[in-house]
Amino acid sequence: VTVLDDNLRAAIKFYLNNFFTKDYLPKYYHNSQNPLDAQNIAQALQTLYFINKLKLIESDFIENVFKKVDQVFWNEKGYYNFKKSQFLFYKEPMHRWATGPMFLSLNYLKKITL
């Protein structure tokens, strides 16, 4: 075990403990849930995929995050909603900033058993 390994493990532990709510929703900041942003959430799913490849997180955690994200952000019209702030929910079809990154993250998640 090297210093780099120790630092990486500490950083991942901080990320997992501080950037997700108790019900698995990715947070924008370590100390605040709002705003919820689809691009940020997609990046969180992609990051979890790579942490899983390092065998530093269980697939169950990723599955729970995805289920929560899909529950909150999927729009029945066939895309992921853009952003949710404390007072507003932006449900525009922002394919460049929301749906595209989410579909990329889904491609990664397809590679692991959920």
N, C-alpha and C positions, 0 to 999 in steps of 0.2 A: 504494500500500500504506500503510495507516494503522497507528498503534500498536495499535489494536484488532485489526486483522488479524494483526499479528505476535504479539500475546498469545494470540489464539485458536489460531493455528497451533502455538504453543509448548505450549499446554494440550492440544491434540489429540495432538500428538507424545508428550507425557508419558503421556497416557492409553493410547495404542496400545502404547507401549513398556513400560509398567509394570502394566497391568491385564489382561494376557493371558499365559497360559503359552506356552512355545515350541510346544506342540501345539494352540494356539488356544482353550483353555478360559478363559472370563472368570474373573478373580479378584475376591474380595470386598474385599480390601485391596491396596494397591500393593506391599506387601512380604510378603504371605502368600496362599497359595492357599485355605486353609481359613478358614471353612466355604464350601462351594459351596452356593449358594442359588438356587432356580429363579426367584424374583422378581428377584433381582439379575442373573441371567443373561438374563432376558427384557428387562430394562432395558438391558443391554449391547447386545443385538441391535437394540433400537429406537434407541439412541444411534448405533450404527454406520450404521444406515439414514440418519439425518440427516447424519452426517459424509460419507457417500457422496453425498448430494444436494448438498453443498458441493464435491464433486469433490476431496476431500482423502483419499480411500481408495478402493482398488480393490474391485470386487465379489467378486473371488477371496478376499480376506481374510474378508469376511462369510460367504461360502459355507463356508470352512474352519471358521469359528467355529460356524456352525449345524450342520454335520456332526458336530463334536465334541460339542456340546451335546446333539444328538439321540441320539448314541451313548451318552452317559453318563446322560442324564436321562429319555429316553422309556421309559415302562413299557408292556409289551405288552398290558396290560389297557385301554389307551386313554387314558392321561393322562400328564402329566409328574410325575415324583417331586418331592418337596418340598425336601429338603436332604441334603447329604452333608458330614459332619464328618470329622475325622481318624479317628474310631473307629466311627461309626455312619452308616448310610444310611437316611434316613427316606423310606419309600416309600408313605406315606399319600396318598390322592387329595385333596390340598388344592387344590380348584378355585379358590378365592378368591385364594390366595397363590402358586400355581404354574401350573396349567393355564391359567387365565384370562389372566394376563400373557403367558404363552408364546404363546397363540393370538393375542393382540393383536400381538405381535412378528412372528408368522408372516404376519399380514395386511400389515404393513409390508414384509416381505421379498418378498411376492408381487408388490409393485410394482416391484421391480428384477429384472433378469435374473440368475438364479442358475444 
